[in-house]
Amino acid sequence: MKVVVLVSGGMDSVTALYCAVKEHEVIATLSFDYGSKHNHKEIPFAEYHAAKLGVPHQVVSLGFVNEIFSSDLLQSGGDIPEGHYEESNMKATVVPFRNGIMLSIAAGYAESSGATGLVIAAHSGDHAVYPDCREDFMRPMAAAIQAGTYENLEVIRPFIDQRKEDIAARGTELGVEFEKTWSCYKGKEIHCGKCGTCVERREAFEIAGVADPTEYEDDGPLPVKPAENA
């Protein structure tokens, strides 16, 4: 199947790209610059891995998101919260309907490019905080995209029932250079080690039992998972 892969430059989407290259014909990768605090750190890694695999890479600018949406993940928002990624305060980093917007644009791009599949790396670890990463959203969104395209474009979500530690293990098997991926929402020079995405990244490598090549400002004890989500 000819597919387009959404690649942010994070460890999930990069691993999804490497999986897709093995299983499909990847005709393009797509990144979105929507004004997040860490886009400038992520997107160069998306470009790096696309070039390494010999796949075209496109960046779509969504500047309006930063201008009119409310989220602390955006440059226009407040400080990035710290703690476990399933804490309720992490909802401040949700960009409203982000995946819906990106999938809609990606669907149009994919059909324009002659693809019949679209790969997105949403996984079960995202479900606690991000409603547009849940299968309850992905299923009807995929149905709408399929119904709304002449090619009946399929939305492929290989990690939807997996957790980040599964992705860390799979990426290691595939030889993904995880040191050339980015997670930290703060978007500083190196990973902070304390924001929700850094905590999730650190925890994933630890649970998977594989080496974490990431440099962190703070690699102290990980916060405890909140009891209500345990």
HELIX and SHEET records of a PDB file:
HELIX    1   1 MET A   11  GLU A   23  1                                  13    
HELIX    2   2 ASN A   39  LYS A   52  1                                  14    
HELIX    3   3 GLY A   63  ILE A   68  1                                   6    
HELIX    4   4 SER A   88  THR A   93  5                                   6    
HELIX    5   5 ARG A   98  SER A  112  1                                  15    
HELIX    6   6 SER A  124  ASP A  126  5                                   3    
HELIX    7   7 PRO A  131  CYS A  133  5                                   3    
HELIX    8   8 GLU A  135  ALA A  147  1                                  13    
HELIX    9   9 LYS A  164  GLU A  173  1                                  10    
HELIX   10  10 PHE A  178  LYS A  180  5                                   3    
HELIX   11  11 GLY A  196  ALA A  208  1                                  13    
HELIX   12  12 ALA A  227  ASN A  229  5                                   3    
SHEET    1   A 5 HIS A  57  SER A  61  0                                        
SHEET    2   A 5 GLU A  25  ASP A  33  1                                        
SHEET    3   A 5 LYS A   2  LEU A   6  1                                        
SHEET    4   A 5 GLY A 117  VAL A 119  1                                        
SHEET    5   A 5 GLU A 154  ILE A 156  1                                        
END                                                                             
